[in-house]
Amino acid sequence: MNIKPLGNRIVIERVEGSKQTESGIILKSSNEPDKAKVVSIGPKVDEVEVGDVVLVNWNAAVKSGDYYVITIDHVVFIYGE
């Protein structure tokens, strides 16, 4: 990945929320929100770290290839361990 975010922006990658049955069928829960993994952060971001899994406002995200760029203001929360 050659995306370096500037200022208070972060680069995220969508993590699909799905479950797999024993027979291999993948089920997507419609009531489970899509999660995102932080892959790069700008120099003015100190609220999240690379590798954190977050919930974001997807309406504010700008798509760039397989990744999305958003400002830190659009991160709703960080998922705990």
C-alpha positions in Angstrom: 0.0 0.0 0.0 1.4 3.4 -1.0 -1.1 5.7 0.6 0.3 8.1 3.2 -2.5 10.1 4.9 -2.0 13.7 5.7 -3.1 15.7 8.7 -5.9 14.1 10.7 -6.8 11.4 8.2 -6.5 7.7 8.5 -6.5 4.9 5.9 -8.8 1.9 6.7 -9.6 -1.4 5.2 -13.1 -2.9 5.5 -13.4 -6.0 7.6 -16.4 -8.0 6.7 -18.5 -9.3 9.5 -19.5 -12.8 8.5 -19.9 -16.2 10.1 -19.1 -19.6 8.5 -21.1 -22.7 9.2 -19.4 -26.1 9.7 -20.2 -27.0 6.1 -18.5 -23.9 4.8 -21.5 -21.6 4.0 -20.7 -18.0 4.8 -23.5 -16.1 6.5 -23.5 -12.3 6.6 -25.5 -10.9 9.6 -27.5 -8.0 8.3 -27.7 -6.4 11.7 -23.9 -6.5 12.3 -22.2 -3.3 11.2 -19.1 -3.4 9.0 -15.9 -3.0 10.9 -12.7 -1.4 9.6 -9.0 -2.0 10.3 -6.7 1.0 10.5 -3.8 0.4 8.1 -2.1 3.9 8.2 -2.5 7.1 10.2 -1.6 10.7 9.5 0.8 12.8 11.6 -1.9 14.6 13.6 -3.7 11.4 14.7 -3.2 10.1 18.2 -6.6 8.6 19.0 -6.1 5.3 17.1 -3.1 3.1 16.2 -2.3 1.0 13.1 -4.1 -2.4 13.6 -7.1 -1.0 15.6 -10.5 -2.2 14.6 -13.0 0.6 14.4 -16.5 1.5 13.5 -16.7 4.5 11.1 -19.2 6.7 9.4 -19.0 5.1 6.0 -20.8 8.0 4.3 -17.7 10.2 5.0 -15.2 7.7 3.6 -13.4 8.2 0.3 -12.5 5.0 -1.6 -9.0 4.6 -3.0 -8.5 1.1 -4.5 -9.2 -1.4 -1.8 -8.8 1.2 1.0 -10.8 4.1 2.4 -9.6 7.4 3.7 -11.5 9.3 6.4 -10.8 12.0 9.0 -10.4 10.9 12.6 -13.6 12.8 13.4 -15.6 10.1 11.6 -14.4 7.3 13.8 -17.3 6.3 16.0 -15.4 4.0 18.4 -12.6 1.4 18.7 -13.6 -2.2 19.3 -12.1 -3.7 22.5 -10.3 -7.0 22.7 
